[in-house]
């Protein structure tokens, strides 16, 4: 999750960021059907938090898509904060 670390450095403002990552199977009911894995991350920064989850048949794909979703959420937050700042300056 090094790309996420680089993106959150400025948001954290030098403070520690905490991330909880969880990966698990959604069900084992009678061990029938395809295994579905769910990846979930909780990222806590000072004054904000992000939570993203994704389900997929392959755990590696679930993690990759989870990272992409988290990057998208961080970029959305940065753009929203930037537009608020620019609105105050005008």
N, C-alpha and C positions, 0 to 999 in steps of 0.2 A: 504494500500500500504506500510505497514511496511517492508516487505521484500525488496522492491525497495529502501526504505530509507537506509537500512543497506548496500545495494550494492553500493549506490552512495556516501556514506560518504567519502570514500577514493578518489574517482574521483573528488569530489568537493573541496578537500583540505581544509576543514574547512569553505569554503564560503557557502553562501545560495544557495540552489537548488530550482528552481521554477517548479511546475507541474500544467498544465492546463488539466483537465479531462472533457470530454464532452460525454454525453450519450443521444441519441435521436432516434426517429423513422425516418426511411429514407423516408417514404411516407405515406400519408393518402388519396391518390387519390381514391375518391368514397368510401372509407372505405371498400374496397373489398380485399380479399386475406389475407394471413397471415401477421401479423405485423413483420417487420424486424427492429431490433435495431442496431445502430452503436455506438460503443464505440471508443473514440479516446483520446490519451494522447500526450501532448507536454511536454517534460522534458528538462529544460534548466539548464545547469551546466556551470561553467566558461570554456570558450574555446571549448565547444561542446554542441550539442543539439540532442535529440532523438525524433522521431515522429513515433507513432505506431497506427494503427487502425484495428478494426475487426468488422464484421457484423455477426449477429446471430439472430435467432427467439426469444430466451430467453435473456433478458437483463443481468441476472446474469451470464449466460454462456459467453456472450460477454465480460463482465468485467474480468472473470477468464482467458479466452484465451488471452485477451489483456495484462494482467499482465505477463502471460507466454511469450508472444512475446517480451515484454519490457525487461524481464530478459534475454532472448536470445540475444537481441541486445546489452545489456550492457556487457554480457559475451564475445560476439564477439569483441566488442571494446577493452575490457581488454586484450584479447588474441592477438589482432593485435598490441596493444601498447607494450605488453610484447615481441613479436617477433621482433619488431623494435628495442627495447632497447637491446635485446640479440644480434642482428645483429651488433649494434654499438660497443658492448663490444669485439666482436671477432676480 
